[in-house]
Amino acid sequence: MRPDPSGALSIEVELVTGRGRRWWPRPGRVVSAGAEHTFAQLAEAVDRAFGRWELDHLRMFVLPGGVEVSWSAWRDGPAFPDTLDGRRTRLGLLAPGSAFAYLFDLGADWTHLCTVRRASGIRAPALPTLLDGWGVAPEQYARGAAHDAPAARPAGLPPLLRSWRQPA
């Protein structure tokens, strides 16, 4: 079932890893976006919602079935080979209930579990917008804050990323 292009999607975004650490409990944000918005626009909203200020990093989404969406952080470069271009690919690919991953700064490995929670009857915002959030987002660059303590990986992550797959 595809969402109505005029309706809003509610996308829950939970931070799973970053800077070599697994975060538990996971800080999360809820972003409202429309089916006509691009993955690049969603990424910008997520990065703002998590307080990121240095945005010249590579980004990528991994969708169900291993479909990858990417683009150059500098906006004039091409998508990675064999991926969909996130500046043109629309969120309309997502179905309510689907889960996908968002990776920010492939060196620091900020990974996020994203879930389309519902397609509401309200109109989509002009740009993807923060609706809600919980937990303290860790600083983009380590500052030794007390809330940056690592945590054990809980079970139950979908196997979208190699690091999320359970050992054999």
Salt bridges, closest charged atoms under 4 A:
GLU12 OE2 - ARG117 NH2 3.13
GLU14 OE1 - ARG26 NH1 3.72
GLU44 OE2 - ARG75 NH2 1.92
ASP47 OD1 - ARG52 NH1 2.92
ASP47 OD2 - ARG59 NE 2.88
ASP85 OD2 - ARG87 NH2 2.60
ASP85 OD2 - ARG88 NH1 2.51
ASP105 OD2 - HIS57 ND1 3.42
GLU139 OE1 - ARG143 NE 3.28
ASP148 OD2 - ARG19 NH2 2.52
ASP148 OD1 - HIS147 NE2 3.41
